[in-house]
């Protein structure tokens, strides 16, 4: 997925559900082995899974890399106050 918003690119690359690269990250809200919550240029993003570890964390450049088993990716928009699956975000 590649989205441009306010001149910044938000891109997600998921390889075999084991490695995820994310761009357009503004902040890491929270993380543990089951979930990572990020603020991106496209809203709040939650990655859920198992044994998740942050490999790269560079919020100055807006890059985060995760390793572990990815089970779900959700976006939530503060104005809608609901979770939205990855495909819901793509089709919007």
Buried (B, 14 or more C-beta within 10 A) or exposed (E): BEBEEEEBEBBBEBEEEEBBBBBBBBEBEEBEEEBBBBBBBBBBBBBBBEEBEEEEEEEEEBBBBBBBEBEEBBBBBEEEEEEBEBEEBEEE
